[in-house]
Amino acid sequence: MRSIDADAADSPGPATAIDWGTRIRQRLVNTSPRHAVDDWIVPGLSLQQSRAYLRFFPAAPIPAAVLIPLIERESQLTVLLTQRASHLKNHAGQISFPGGRIERIDDGPRAAALREAREEIGLDPDCVTVAGYLPDHVIISGFLVTPVVGFVRPGFALRLDTQEVQSTLEVPLSHLFEPANHRRRRRRLGSGEAELEVLDIPFGEHNIWGATAGMMLTLYRTCLEDAADG
C-alpha cells in the first residue's frame, strides 16, 4: 500500500504573525486559470504529490468553479462558508464554498463563481474584488474545480437559496491557516491500494474537510511558498 504524508514545511508557526490580506494579494496578482492536467491538484496535496494520485481520479472531470470569499472585517479577515442543505443527494450538510458547474452562459471560472455565489447566497458581485486564482482541484466526485479568491467588502446582505444552502458561517482566516487547528487523517483510494493524508479543520460545532479544507491548504501553501522564494 502506498501512502503519503503532508510536507513538514506546512507548519512554520502561528498564522497570526502574517498580514494575510496583503500576502494573498501579492501572491495572486496577475494569476489566471490553469486547466492543464499537469497543473491539477488533489485537495490537500502539493502539486508534486498530486501527480502520483491523479490516476485514482476522473480523467475527464466536469469544469466547475467556487468563490473563496474573504471578508474584510475591521478586526481581521474571515472566510464566508456555506453549509449545504441536508436533503441534497451529494455532500448533504457539508461545509463548502459557494460554487458549481461552469455553464455555457459563463465567461470562464470567475463569472461562474460570482454567479453561483449570487444564486446560492445572494452575494452581490459588486461587493467582491477578485484577487486571482488557485490551481484547479480535481474532486473524486467528478469535478475539476477552479478556486476564485475574492475580497468582500462588509455591508453586504445575503439571501440564501434554501434548496441548496442551509446556513452560512464566517471563520477567521487565521483559524483556518493555523497549523495547530489542522487534524490529519488517512483516506483510502480506489480498491485500497493507495491512501493519502487529508485535512480536517474543526471550528466550533462544524468540521471543515474534503475539498474545502484542501483548497484552504493550497491557499496557505501558496502564500508561504512564494514568501520563501522571495
CORPELIN-V650615 format. One record per residue. N is the residue number from 1. RES is the residue in one small letter. PHI is phi as a letter, one per 40 degrees, with the letter a starting at -180 (NA if undefined). OMEGA is omega in whole degrees, -180 to 180 (* if undefined). NEAR is the number of other ideal C-beta (glycine too) atoms within 8 Angstrom. Layout:
N	RES	PHI	OMEGA	NEAR
N	RES	PHI	OMEGA	NEAR
//
This chain:
1	m	NA	178	6
2	r	c	178	7
3	s	a	-180	9
4	i	a	178	10
5	d	b	177	5
6	a	c	-179	10
7	d	c	176	6
8	a	c	-179	5
9	a	c	-180	6
10	d	c	-175	12
11	s	b	-175	7
12	p	c	-177	6
13	g	i	-177	6
14	p	d	-177	6
15	a	c	-176	12
16	t	c	-175	6
17	a	c	-174	5
18	i	b	172	7
19	d	c	-172	5
20	w	c	180	12
21	g	c	178	10
22	t	c	-178	7
23	r	c	-179	11
24	i	c	179	13
25	r	c	-180	10
26	q	c	-175	8
27	r	c	-176	11
28	l	b	-178	12
29	v	d	178	8
30	n	g	175	4
31	t	c	178	6
32	s	a	179	6
33	p	d	178	8
34	r	b	-173	8
35	h	b	-178	8
36	a	c	-178	6
37	v	d	-178	5
38	d	c	-180	5
39	d	b	-178	10
40	w	c	178	13
41	i	b	170	15
42	v	c	-176	14
43	p	d	179	14
44	g	g	-178	11
45	l	b	172	13
46	s	c	179	8
47	l	c	-180	9
48	q	c	179	5
49	q	c	-175	11
50	s	c	-175	13
51	r	c	-179	8
52	a	c	-173	7
53	y	b	-176	14
54	l	c	-179	11
55	r	c	178	4
56	f	c	-175	8
57	f	b	-177	11
58	p	d	-179	7
59	a	c	-180	4
60	a	b	-177	3
61	p	c	-179	11
62	i	c	179	7
63	p	c	179	11
64	a	a	178	13
65	a	a	173	17
66	v	b	172	16
67	l	b	171	15
68	i	c	-173	14
69	p	c	179	13
70	l	b	-176	16
71	i	c	-176	12
72	e	c	175	9
73	r	c	-176	9
74	e	c	-175	3
75	s	c	-175	3
76	q	a	172	7
77	l	c	173	12
78	t	b	179	11
79	v	b	179	14
80	l	c	-179	14
81	l	b	177	13
82	t	b	168	14
83	q	b	-176	13
84	r	c	-178	14
85	a	d	-174	11
86	s	c	-177	7
87	h	c	-177	4
88	l	c	-179	9
89	k	c	-178	3
90	n	b	174	5
91	h	f	-180	9
92	a	d	177	10
93	g	g	-176	8
94	q	c	174	10
95	i	c	-174	12
96	s	a	171	13
97	f	c	172	12
98	p	c	-180	15
99	g	i	-180	14
100	g	i	-178	8
101	r	c	171	8
102	i	c	-176	10
103	e	c	-180	7
104	r	c	-179	3
105	i	c	-175	4
106	d	c	175	11
107	d	c	177	4
108	g	g	-176	8
109	p	c	180	13
110	r	d	-179	11
111	a	c	-179	9
112	a	c	-179	16
113	a	c	-180	16
114	l	c	178	14
115	r	c	-179	12
116	e	c	179	14
117	a	c	178	15
118	r	c	-177	11
119	e	c	-175	6
120	e	c	-173	14
121	i	b	177	14
122	g	g	-180	10
123	l	c	-179	15
124	d	c	178	9
125	p	d	180	9
126	d	c	178	4
127	c	c	-173	9
128	v	b	171	14
129	t	b	-177	7
130	v	c	180	9
131	a	c	-179	11
132	g	i	-170	11
133	y	b	168	14
134	l	c	176	14
135	p	d	178	10
136	d	c	177	12
137	h	b	179	17
138	v	c	-172	14
139	i	b	-176	12
140	i	c	180	7
141	s	c	172	6
142	g	h	-179	7
143	f	b	171	11
144	l	b	-168	13
145	v	b	173	14
146	t	c	176	17
147	p	c	178	14
148	v	b	-176	14
149	v	c	-179	13
150	g	b	174	14
151	f	c	-174	11
152	v	b	177	14
153	r	c	176	8
154	p	c	-180	8
155	g	h	179	4
156	f	c	175	9
157	a	b	180	5
158	l	b	176	8
159	r	a	-171	6
160	l	c	168	11
161	d	c	-173	10
162	t	c	174	7
163	q	c	-178	4
164	e	b	-172	8
165	v	b	178	14
166	q	c	-178	10
167	s	a	174	7
168	t	b	175	11
169	l	a	175	10
170	e	b	179	10
171	v	b	177	11
172	p	d	179	10
173	l	d	-180	13
174	s	c	177	11
175	h	c	-179	10
176	l	c	-178	14
177	f	c	-177	10
178	e	c	-178	11
179	p	d	-180	10
180	a	c	-180	5
181	n	c	-177	10
182	h	c	178	12
183	r	b	-175	8
184	r	b	177	9
185	r	a	-177	7
186	r	b	179	9
187	r	b	179	8
188	r	c	-180	7
189	l	b	178	11
190	g	f	-180	7
191	s	c	179	3
192	g	g	-179	8
193	e	c	179	7
194	a	a	175	12
195	e	a	178	11
196	l	b	-180	14
197	e	c	180	13
198	v	b	-170	14
199	l	b	168	13
200	d	b	175	12
201	i	b	177	14
202	p	c	174	9
203	f	a	-176	11
204	g	g	180	4
205	e	c	-176	2
206	h	b	173	9
207	n	b	180	8
208	i	c	-172	14
209	w	a	176	11
210	g	g	-176	9
211	a	c	-179	10
212	t	c	178	13
213	a	c	-180	15
214	g	c	178	16
215	m	c	176	16
216	m	c	178	14
217	l	c	176	13
218	t	c	178	14
219	l	c	178	13
220	y	c	180	12
221	r	c	180	10
222	t	d	178	11
223	c	c	-175	13
224	l	c	-178	11
225	e	c	-180	8
226	d	c	177	10
227	a	c	-180	9
228	a	c	-179	6
229	d	c	-173	5
230	g	b	*	4
//
